[in-house]
Amino acid sequence: MLISMAGDGAILIDENGADHKIGVPKGVVKNSVGAGDSMVAGFLAGYLEKQDYDYALKLGTATGSATAFSEGLAERQFIDELLRQI
């Protein structure tokens, strides 16, 4: 289960019941529409790439944050920048 807590970060509870927690990068929210969907997309892309929940959660959080900090959907360059901050 993937849970976004907006500015308080996110939690993933995996199939074994282990929880994975992460904070968020700093930024100014411009538009939160699509941020949750972006987070899910980033999480899935990260998991498919590395089969690692911690990396997937990190990429999902960066992707969702990049969308929230943008006027439109996240762009890869901005996602990568935020990924380095987490």
Secondary structure, 3 states (H helix, E strand, C coil): CEEECHHHCEEEECCCCCEEEECCCCCCCCCCCCHHHHHHHHHHHHHHHHCCHHHHHHHHHHHHHHHHCCCCCCCHHHHHHHHHHC
